[in-house]
């Protein structure tokens, strides 16, 4: 990643006060004092003290005997221009500082991704080498068994233990890779200044998001998910509209993952109307008090009544607001909960950088 050199831009902003001073002096000399004389002439005309002569008032403002007023307005204009230049300089430097921090942050994220990716590859490579050795060891054990080796039972137990350890090692590497991908996905969606939606089919992303949750995060739990009344692997629906995939995947996994945490049967219904797409996530969990949920989401972490920070829901609300959507919730204790994701079918105009 190529970073811009901030010293070059700071050197350019150094001249802003001087440019403002010179521009202010010119404005005070050429417009400030003549404008004051025009106003004075209009004032005299209104009260019958002098005839209306705007051009004469402008010419009169440049007479030599008016040099004290000319000097005064020139200096005042210079001071005002200097102040404006300082304000613009500070604004530009702060903007440059934010851009630099953003670039450094993206560089750190890329470095983190590279580091953990290499770590995961190392774990995969190590487990593959051990697997090959285990295959060779299994052949030797088979020969030992055929030869009625007395230590075969103990060796076979050790082999099974090693195989279980390798399986655990591979699963840990897989979880590490998945977690890293999710964290980077979250950072990309959360720190993006503007969204770049593209028209695509929504259902493949929805199915992939649910499948990842089932395979990795909730693999030890029996969770049944239906989409529009069909099992997950039998969904053949299509819905094409513009959306940003990284942001949408984070929102879907946060909301659906929150439902999977408390329930074992999830119904996802997708619909459209009023130029909006609605994704309804209904679970058979214990339900919740919506007012209490809203209160806990809005309160600072140290003042919340529950241990859960509801970070996933807070992030989803923030991302939905960025794309002009919203998150609705309805529930009664003991009757499950329904969370509805609403996004505009036509994306909002992108925000322009200042």
ABEGO torsion letter per residue (X at the ends): XBBBBAAAAAAAAAAAAAAAAAAAAAAAAAAAAAAAAAAAAAAAAAAGABBBBAAAAAAAAABAAAAAAAAAAAAAAAAAAAAAAAAAAAAAAAAAAAAAAAAAAAAAAAAAAAAAAAAAAAAAAAAAAAAAAAAAAAAAAAAAAAAGBAAAAAAAAAAAAAAAAAAAAAAAAAAAAAAAAAAAAAAAAAABABBBBBBBBAAAAAAAAAAAAAAAAAAABBBBBBBGGBBAAABABBBBBBBBAAAAAAAAAAAAAAAAAABABBBBBBBBEGGBBBBBBBBABAEBBAAAAAAAAABBAAABABABAGAAAAAAAAAAAAAGBBBBBBBBBGAEBBBBBBBBABBBBBBBBX
